Amino acid sequence: MIKVDAGQEKAAYASLQKRPGIRDVYPLFGEYSFFLVMQAEKKDDLSRMLGEIKASRSVIKTGPVLVTKESCRSQGAAS
């Protein structure tokens, strides 16, 4: 999840949709502006992508949530 400066949502949304590794961008209402669905082969790749997003001038705050293939399998087994 990321929060961007007020008034920058439209530009940030367009920019995020073009970034490699970002599969979906969902606008939110509340503390955060967007929920991102990202895909990376390695954790280091994900960290790099998050770092690039954080470096954007319009990004105020990030709140990453990491979901791996292993965590999805374990949740499925518990259902």
Summary of the structure (lengths in Angstrom):
residues: 79
radius of gyration: 13.6
end to end distance: 26.0
largest distance: 43.1
contacts: 176
relative contact order: 0.22
helix: 41%
strand: 23%
